[in-house]
């Protein structure tokens, strides 16, 4: 829940029924310091008022699509990249007509580094 990891599109920390959460809109960005030599497995615990589909991009490159529903984690792999910036911008974009009104609830994230060697 560190401020430095949450870019544009996120609220401050709030208390939700599941503990501390942040609310985000389409285009909300997570800022992650990732080593370019590794692949990372990222699991996001997100919720939305209605079933919602999001596209996940790392530095403007599509890396996955997730159906956002309660108790269904969003799993994506961030591939290695020689040209990756020191901070990777992970953007969550809501698909379809709900794009402008959808509210995502960020509950937690887990990041695991996977060796490419």
VMD Tcl script that builds the backbone (N, CA, C; Angstrom):
set m [mol new atoms 351]
animate dup $m
set s [atomselect $m all]
$s set {name element resname resid chain x y z} {
  {N N UNK 1 A 0.808 -1.190 0.000}
  {CA C UNK 1 A 0.000 0.000 0.000}
  {C C UNK 1 A 0.853 1.257 0.000}
  {N N UNK 2 A 2.114 1.115 -0.323}
  {CA C UNK 2 A 3.025 2.252 -0.355}
  {C C UNK 2 A 2.630 3.228 -1.455}
  {N N UNK 3 A 2.651 4.506 -1.123}
  {CA C UNK 3 A 2.270 5.550 -2.081}
  {C C UNK 3 A 3.103 5.489 -3.352}
  {N N UNK 4 A 4.386 5.156 -3.230}
  {CA C UNK 4 A 5.262 5.208 -4.401}
  {C C UNK 4 A 4.907 4.185 -5.472}
  {N N UNK 5 A 4.117 3.177 -5.152}
  {CA C UNK 5 A 3.750 2.165 -6.132}
  {C C UNK 5 A 2.456 2.482 -6.878}
  {N N UNK 6 A 1.736 3.480 -6.441}
  {CA C UNK 6 A 0.457 3.807 -7.050}
  {C C UNK 6 A 0.576 5.089 -7.851}
  {N N UNK 7 A 0.391 4.964 -9.179}
  {CA C UNK 7 A 0.452 6.122 -10.056}
  {C C UNK 7 A -0.924 6.738 -10.223}
  {N N UNK 8 A -1.127 7.357 -11.357}
  {CA C UNK 8 A -2.398 8.032 -11.668}
  {C C UNK 8 A -3.553 7.040 -11.657}
  {N N UNK 9 A -4.730 7.542 -11.271}
  {CA C UNK 9 A -5.951 6.749 -11.347}
  {C C UNK 9 A -6.350 6.027 -10.083}
  {N N UNK 10 A -5.573 6.166 -8.982}
  {CA C UNK 10 A -5.882 5.466 -7.735}
  {C C UNK 10 A -6.275 6.450 -6.642}
  {N N UNK 11 A -7.151 6.002 -5.762}
  {CA C UNK 11 A -7.512 6.788 -4.581}
  {C C UNK 11 A -6.434 6.608 -3.524}
  {N N UNK 12 A -6.564 7.338 -2.427}
  {CA C UNK 12 A -5.742 7.074 -1.264}
  {C C UNK 12 A -6.219 5.788 -0.612}
  {N N UNK 13 A -5.524 5.347 0.413}
  {CA C UNK 13 A -5.913 4.125 1.123}
  {C C UNK 13 A -7.219 4.376 1.869}
  {N N UNK 14 A -8.152 3.425 1.736}
  {CA C UNK 14 A -9.431 3.505 2.441}
  {C C UNK 14 A -9.696 2.170 3.117}
  {N N UNK 15 A -10.568 2.179 4.095}
  {CA C UNK 15 A -10.978 0.935 4.752}
  {C C UNK 15 A -12.152 0.338 3.994}
  {N N UNK 16 A -11.998 -0.918 3.598}
  {CA C UNK 16 A -13.080 -1.642 2.941}
  {C C UNK 16 A -13.478 -2.820 3.807}
  {N N UNK 17 A -14.426 -3.606 3.338}
  {CA C UNK 17 A -14.880 -4.767 4.114}
  {C C UNK 17 A -13.797 -5.836 4.235}
  {N N UNK 18 A -12.816 -5.816 3.310}
  {CA C UNK 18 A -11.738 -6.806 3.333}
  {C C UNK 18 A -10.444 -6.244 3.911}
  {N N UNK 19 A -10.495 -5.052 4.454}
  {CA C UNK 19 A -9.287 -4.413 4.980}
  {C C UNK 19 A -8.986 -3.149 4.197}
  {N N UNK 20 A -7.731 -2.789 4.125}
  {CA C UNK 20 A -7.318 -1.585 3.399}
  {C C UNK 20 A -7.368 -1.830 1.901}
  {N N UNK 21 A -7.942 -0.884 1.182}
  {CA C UNK 21 A -8.073 -0.996 -0.272}
  {C C UNK 21 A -7.785 0.364 -0.910}
  {N N UNK 22 A -7.632 0.334 -2.202}
  {CA C UNK 22 A -7.584 1.543 -3.022}
  {C C UNK 22 A -8.581 1.347 -4.150}
  {N N UNK 23 A -9.183 2.435 -4.568}
  {CA C UNK 23 A -10.129 2.388 -5.677}
  {C C UNK 23 A -9.462 3.014 -6.891}
  {N N UNK 24 A -9.693 2.393 -8.044}
  {CA C UNK 24 A -9.078 2.884 -9.265}
  {C C UNK 24 A -10.073 2.960 -10.392}
  {N N UNK 25 A -9.739 3.776 -11.362}
  {CA C UNK 25 A -10.547 3.914 -12.571}
  {C C UNK 25 A -9.790 3.279 -13.732}
  {N N UNK 26 A -10.445 3.200 -14.885}
  {CA C UNK 26 A -9.776 2.666 -16.064}
  {C C UNK 26 A -8.549 3.522 -16.361}
  {N N UNK 27 A -7.437 2.868 -16.611}
  {CA C UNK 27 A -6.185 3.565 -16.862}
  {C C UNK 27 A -5.330 3.710 -15.616}
  {N N UNK 28 A -5.804 3.183 -14.470}
  {CA C UNK 28 A -5.030 3.264 -13.235}
  {C C UNK 28 A -3.689 2.552 -13.430}
  {N N UNK 29 A -2.638 3.122 -12.838}
  {CA C UNK 29 A -1.288 2.637 -13.079}
  {C C UNK 29 A -0.582 2.260 -11.777}
  {N N UNK 30 A 0.082 1.097 -11.820}
  {CA C UNK 30 A 0.976 0.679 -10.738}
  {C C UNK 30 A 2.403 0.915 -11.227}
  {N N UNK 31 A 3.258 1.401 -10.351}
  {CA C UNK 31 A 4.650 1.689 -10.697}
  {C C UNK 31 A 5.538 0.684 -9.980}
  {N N UNK 32 A 6.211 -0.179 -10.766}
  {CA C UNK 32 A 6.964 -1.293 -10.205}
  {C C UNK 32 A 8.427 -1.238 -10.626}
  {N N UNK 33 A 9.323 -1.456 -9.681}
  {CA C UNK 33 A 10.752 -1.531 -9.971}
  {C C UNK 33 A 11.077 -2.991 -10.277}
  {N N UNK 34 A 11.290 -3.300 -11.555}
  {CA C UNK 34 A 11.517 -4.680 -11.986}
  {C C UNK 34 A 12.839 -4.778 -12.739}
  {N N UNK 35 A 13.611 -5.800 -12.454}
  {CA C UNK 35 A 14.880 -6.046 -13.137}
  {C C UNK 35 A 14.587 -6.570 -14.542}
  {N N UNK 36 A 15.172 -5.949 -15.554}
  {CA C UNK 36 A 14.903 -6.300 -16.950}
  {C C UNK 36 A 15.355 -7.708 -17.323}
  {N N UNK 37 A 16.199 -8.344 -16.514}
  {CA C UNK 37 A 16.707 -9.683 -16.837}
  {C C UNK 37 A 15.739 -10.797 -16.450}
  {N N UNK 38 A 14.644 -10.461 -15.810}
  {CA C UNK 38 A 13.747 -11.486 -15.283}
  {C C UNK 38 A 12.316 -11.339 -15.794}
  {N N UNK 39 A 11.616 -12.463 -15.774}
  {CA C UNK 39 A 10.171 -12.469 -15.945}
  {C C UNK 39 A 9.578 -12.395 -14.546}
  {N N UNK 40 A 8.462 -11.708 -14.418}
  {CA C UNK 40 A 7.771 -11.611 -13.134}
  {C C UNK 40 A 6.357 -12.138 -13.288}
  {N N UNK 41 A 5.922 -12.928 -12.312}
  {CA C UNK 41 A 4.544 -13.401 -12.247}
  {C C UNK 41 A 3.836 -12.465 -11.276}
  {N N UNK 42 A 2.798 -11.801 -11.754}
  {CA C UNK 42 A 2.070 -10.822 -10.968}
  {C C UNK 42 A 0.642 -11.307 -10.756}
  {N N UNK 43 A 0.222 -11.375 -9.507}
  {CA C UNK 43 A -1.143 -11.760 -9.155}
  {C C UNK 43 A -1.798 -10.576 -8.474}
  {N N UNK 44 A -2.861 -10.070 -9.085}
  {CA C UNK 44 A -3.600 -8.929 -8.548}
  {C C UNK 44 A -4.935 -9.407 -8.001}
  {N N UNK 45 A -5.241 -9.005 -6.785}
  {CA C UNK 45 A -6.557 -9.275 -6.212}
  {C C UNK 45 A -7.365 -7.998 -6.380}
  {N N UNK 46 A -8.245 -8.024 -7.375}
  {CA C UNK 46 A -9.078 -6.877 -7.720}
  {C C UNK 46 A -10.539 -7.269 -7.601}
  {N N UNK 47 A -11.380 -6.294 -7.407}
  {CA C UNK 47 A -12.823 -6.517 -7.430}
  {C C UNK 47 A -13.452 -5.359 -8.190}
  {N N UNK 48 A -14.677 -5.580 -8.663}
  {CA C UNK 48 A -15.438 -4.533 -9.354}
  {C C UNK 48 A -16.909 -4.755 -9.026}
  {N N UNK 49 A -17.698 -3.701 -9.098}
  {CA C UNK 49 A -19.124 -3.800 -8.806}
  {C C UNK 49 A -19.819 -4.788 -9.721}
  {N N UNK 50 A -19.471 -4.772 -10.982}
  {CA C UNK 50 A -19.999 -5.705 -11.978}
  {C C UNK 50 A -18.824 -6.453 -12.584}
  {N N UNK 51 A -19.086 -7.643 -13.135}
  {CA C UNK 51 A -18.016 -8.358 -13.824}
  {C C UNK 51 A -17.457 -7.455 -14.908}
  {N N UNK 52 A -16.146 -7.329 -14.907}
  {CA C UNK 52 A -15.460 -6.388 -15.782}
  {C C UNK 52 A -14.254 -7.079 -16.377}
  {N N UNK 53 A -13.914 -6.751 -17.596}
  {CA C UNK 53 A -12.700 -7.266 -18.222}
  {C C UNK 53 A -11.704 -6.123 -18.331}
  {N N UNK 54 A -10.456 -6.410 -17.939}
  {CA C UNK 54 A -9.414 -5.396 -18.052}
  {C C UNK 54 A -8.277 -5.902 -18.923}
  {N N UNK 55 A -7.644 -4.979 -19.611}
  {CA C UNK 55 A -6.404 -5.248 -20.328}
  {C C UNK 55 A -5.270 -4.749 -19.455}
  {N N UNK 56 A -4.207 -5.542 -19.367}
  {CA C UNK 56 A -3.051 -5.182 -18.553}
  {C C UNK 56 A -1.882 -4.913 -19.486}
  {N N UNK 57 A -1.280 -3.742 -19.333}
  {CA C UNK 57 A -0.140 -3.340 -20.163}
  {C C UNK 57 A 1.043 -2.999 -19.278}
  {N N UNK 58 A 2.248 -3.384 -19.730}
  {CA C UNK 58 A 3.484 -3.006 -19.052}
  {C C UNK 58 A 4.246 -2.096 -20.004}
  {N N UNK 59 A 4.410 -0.848 -19.604}
  {CA C UNK 59 A 5.076 0.141 -20.451}
  {C C UNK 59 A 4.483 0.153 -21.860}
  {N N UNK 60 A 3.162 0.199 -21.935}
  {CA C UNK 60 A 2.393 0.283 -23.182}
  {C C UNK 60 A 2.457 -0.972 -24.052}
  {N N UNK 61 A 2.903 -2.101 -23.503}
  {CA C UNK 61 A 2.917 -3.376 -24.219}
  {C C UNK 61 A 1.889 -4.294 -23.554}
  {N N UNK 62 A 0.955 -4.834 -24.343}
  {CA C UNK 62 A -0.073 -5.724 -23.803}
  {C C UNK 62 A 0.565 -6.991 -23.244}
  {N N UNK 63 A 0.222 -7.317 -21.976}
  {CA C UNK 63 A 0.766 -8.537 -21.372}
  {C C UNK 63 A -0.323 -9.480 -20.876}
  {N N UNK 64 A -1.590 -9.044 -20.923}
  {CA C UNK 64 A -2.639 -9.947 -20.485}
  {C C UNK 64 A -3.991 -9.290 -20.406}
  {N N UNK 65 A -4.986 -10.134 -20.211}
  {CA C UNK 65 A -6.377 -9.719 -20.047}
  {C C UNK 65 A -6.938 -10.514 -18.877}
  {N N UNK 66 A -7.734 -9.855 -18.047}
  {CA C UNK 66 A -8.309 -10.527 -16.884}
  {C C UNK 66 A -9.786 -10.199 -16.760}
  {N N UNK 67 A -10.550 -11.188 -16.315}
  {CA C UNK 67 A -11.936 -10.979 -15.927}
  {C C UNK 67 A -11.907 -10.640 -14.445}
  {N N UNK 68 A -12.397 -9.468 -14.082}
  {CA C UNK 68 A -12.376 -9.037 -12.688}
  {C C UNK 68 A -13.689 -9.425 -12.030}
  {N N UNK 69 A -13.592 -10.357 -11.085}
  {CA C UNK 69 A -14.728 -10.802 -10.276}
  {C C UNK 69 A -14.193 -11.061 -8.878}
  {N N UNK 70 A -15.040 -10.961 -7.895}
  {CA C UNK 70 A -14.608 -11.243 -6.527}
  {C C UNK 70 A -14.030 -12.642 -6.419}
  {N N UNK 71 A -12.944 -12.752 -5.702}
  {CA C UNK 71 A -12.267 -14.019 -5.398}
  {C C UNK 71 A -11.673 -14.714 -6.616}
  {N N UNK 72 A -11.492 -13.994 -7.720}
  {CA C UNK 72 A -10.830 -14.542 -8.894}
  {C C UNK 72 A -9.608 -13.672 -9.168}
  {N N UNK 73 A -8.397 -14.181 -8.871}
  {CA C UNK 73 A -7.210 -13.350 -9.061}
  {C C UNK 73 A -6.912 -13.104 -10.535}
  {N N UNK 74 A -6.244 -11.997 -10.782}
  {CA C UNK 74 A -5.777 -11.644 -12.123}
  {C C UNK 74 A -4.299 -12.002 -12.177}
  {N N UNK 75 A -3.943 -13.006 -12.968}
  {CA C UNK 75 A -2.556 -13.461 -13.095}
  {C C UNK 75 A -2.001 -13.059 -14.448}
  {N N UNK 76 A -0.876 -12.370 -14.446}
  {CA C UNK 76 A -0.200 -11.995 -15.684}
  {C C UNK 76 A 1.296 -12.182 -15.502}
  {N N UNK 77 A 1.996 -12.354 -16.614}
  {CA C UNK 77 A 3.452 -12.437 -16.601}
  {C C UNK 77 A 4.010 -11.179 -17.254}
  {N N UNK 78 A 4.966 -10.554 -16.573}
  {CA C UNK 78 A 5.668 -9.406 -17.137}
  {C C UNK 78 A 6.966 -9.962 -17.700}
  {N N UNK 79 A 7.122 -9.983 -19.038}
  {CA C UNK 79 A 8.304 -10.608 -19.638}
  {C C UNK 79 A 9.558 -9.759 -19.442}
  {N N UNK 80 A 10.728 -10.391 -19.583}
  {CA C UNK 80 A 11.961 -9.608 -19.472}
  {C C UNK 80 A 12.050 -8.630 -20.641}
  {N N UNK 81 A 12.817 -7.591 -20.453}
  {CA C UNK 81 A 12.973 -6.616 -21.526}
  {C C UNK 81 A 14.250 -5.829 -21.369}
  {N N UNK 82 A 15.119 -5.906 -22.359}
  {CA C UNK 82 A 16.401 -5.211 -22.294}
  {C C UNK 82 A 16.214 -3.706 -22.238}
  {N N UNK 83 A 15.145 -3.198 -22.849}
  {CA C UNK 83 A 14.925 -1.766 -22.878}
  {C C UNK 83 A 13.977 -1.282 -21.802}
  {N N UNK 84 A 13.655 -2.146 -20.835}
  {CA C UNK 84 A 12.707 -1.777 -19.798}
  {C C UNK 84 A 13.239 -0.600 -18.984}
  {N N UNK 85 A 12.360 0.334 -18.709}
  {CA C UNK 85 A 12.707 1.499 -17.900}
  {C C UNK 85 A 12.963 1.059 -16.457}
  {N N UNK 86 A 13.672 1.885 -15.662}
  {CA C UNK 86 A 13.921 1.516 -14.263}
  {C C UNK 86 A 12.631 1.287 -13.468}
  {N N UNK 87 A 11.571 1.979 -13.838}
  {CA C UNK 87 A 10.268 1.778 -13.210}
  {C C UNK 87 A 9.286 1.365 -14.300}
  {N N UNK 88 A 8.667 0.204 -14.132}
  {CA C UNK 88 A 7.703 -0.298 -15.102}
  {C C UNK 88 A 6.313 0.222 -14.744}
  {N N UNK 89 A 5.648 0.828 -15.729}
  {CA C UNK 89 A 4.282 1.323 -15.539}
  {C C UNK 89 A 3.316 0.229 -15.966}
  {N N UNK 90 A 2.600 -0.340 -15.018}
  {CA C UNK 90 A 1.612 -1.386 -15.265}
  {C C UNK 90 A 0.238 -0.726 -15.265}
  {N N UNK 91 A -0.404 -0.700 -16.422}
  {CA C UNK 91 A -1.673 0.017 -16.571}
  {C C UNK 91 A -2.831 -0.961 -16.726}
  {N N UNK 92 A -3.916 -0.694 -15.989}
  {CA C UNK 92 A -5.124 -1.521 -16.015}
  {C C UNK 92 A -6.213 -0.743 -16.733}
  {N N UNK 93 A -6.643 -1.234 -17.888}
  {CA C UNK 93 A -7.646 -0.534 -18.697}
  {C C UNK 93 A -8.905 -1.369 -18.829}
  {N N UNK 94 A -10.026 -0.786 -18.421}
  {CA C UNK 94 A -11.315 -1.474 -18.496}
  {C C UNK 94 A -11.787 -1.491 -19.940}
  {N N UNK 95 A -12.302 -2.635 -20.362}
  {CA C UNK 95 A -12.840 -2.776 -21.721}
  {C C UNK 95 A -14.309 -2.382 -21.778}
  {N N UNK 96 A -14.747 -1.995 -22.960}
  {CA C UNK 96 A -16.170 -1.829 -23.232}
  {C C UNK 96 A -16.790 -0.550 -22.711}
  {N N UNK 97 A -18.128 -0.509 -22.755}
  {CA C UNK 97 A -18.854 0.714 -22.409}
  {C C UNK 97 A -18.720 1.113 -20.942}
  {N N UNK 98 A -18.352 0.194 -20.064}
  {CA C UNK 98 A -18.193 0.518 -18.643}
  {C C UNK 98 A -16.880 1.247 -18.371}
  {N N UNK 99 A -16.079 1.409 -19.404}
  {CA C UNK 99 A -14.736 1.992 -19.271}
  {C C UNK 99 A -14.732 3.293 -18.466}
  {N N UNK 100 A -15.694 4.176 -18.713}
  {CA C UNK 100 A -15.687 5.483 -18.055}
  {C C UNK 100 A -16.244 5.470 -16.639}
  {N N UNK 101 A -17.051 4.459 -16.308}
  {CA C UNK 101 A -17.699 4.462 -14.995}
  {C C UNK 101 A -17.231 3.345 -14.064}
  {N N UNK 102 A -16.475 2.389 -14.572}
  {CA C UNK 102 A -16.060 1.249 -13.746}
  {C C UNK 102 A -15.134 1.692 -12.622}
  {N N UNK 103 A -15.324 1.086 -11.469}
  {CA C UNK 103 A -14.448 1.344 -10.331}
  {C C UNK 103 A -13.827 0.026 -9.912}
  {N N UNK 104 A -12.510 -0.031 -9.961}
  {CA C UNK 104 A -11.775 -1.217 -9.555}
  {C C UNK 104 A -11.390 -1.077 -8.090}
  {N N UNK 105 A -11.477 -2.167 -7.351}
  {CA C UNK 105 A -11.036 -2.183 -5.960}
  {C C UNK 105 A -9.764 -3.018 -5.887}
  {N N UNK 106 A -8.662 -2.376 -5.546}
  {CA C UNK 106 A -7.375 -3.040 -5.398}
  {C C UNK 106 A -7.261 -3.511 -3.958}
  {N N UNK 107 A -7.147 -4.847 -3.794}
  {CA C UNK 107 A -7.065 -5.408 -2.450}
  {C C UNK 107 A -5.632 -5.771 -2.072}
  {N N UNK 108 A -4.912 -6.386 -3.010}
  {CA C UNK 108 A -3.508 -6.737 -2.768}
  {C C UNK 108 A -2.887 -7.225 -4.071}
  {N N UNK 109 A -1.555 -7.326 -4.045}
  {CA C UNK 109 A -0.812 -7.855 -5.192}
  {C C UNK 109 A 0.336 -8.710 -4.679}
  {N N UNK 110 A 0.694 -9.701 -5.466}
  {CA C UNK 110 A 1.859 -10.529 -5.179}
  {C C UNK 110 A 2.726 -10.550 -6.426}
  {N N UNK 111 A 4.024 -10.392 -6.237}
  {CA C UNK 111 A 4.970 -10.397 -7.351}
  {C C UNK 111 A 6.013 -11.458 -7.063}
  {N N UNK 112 A 6.242 -12.333 -8.051}
  {CA C UNK 112 A 7.271 -13.366 -7.925}
  {C C UNK 112 A 8.215 -13.259 -9.116}
  {N N UNK 113 A 9.498 -13.207 -8.851}
  {CA C UNK 113 A 10.493 -13.128 -9.923}
  {C C UNK 113 A 10.833 -14.540 -10.399}
  {N N UNK 114 A 10.887 -14.711 -11.720}
  {CA C UNK 114 A 11.194 -15.990 -12.338}
  {C C UNK 114 A 12.447 -15.811 -13.176}
  {N N UNK 115 A 13.439 -16.644 -12.985}
  {CA C UNK 115 A 14.686 -16.532 -13.736}
  {C C UNK 115 A 14.450 -16.860 -15.200}
  {N N UNK 116 A 15.111 -16.145 -16.081}
  {CA C UNK 116 A 15.005 -16.432 -17.520}
  {C C UNK 116 A 16.156 -17.298 -17.988}
  {N N UNK 117 A 16.997 -17.686 -17.101}
  {CA C UNK 117 A 18.166 -18.498 -17.464}
  {C C UNK 117 A 17.905 -19.953 -17.286}
}
mol reanalyze $m
mol bondsrecalc $m
mol representation Tube
mol addrep $m
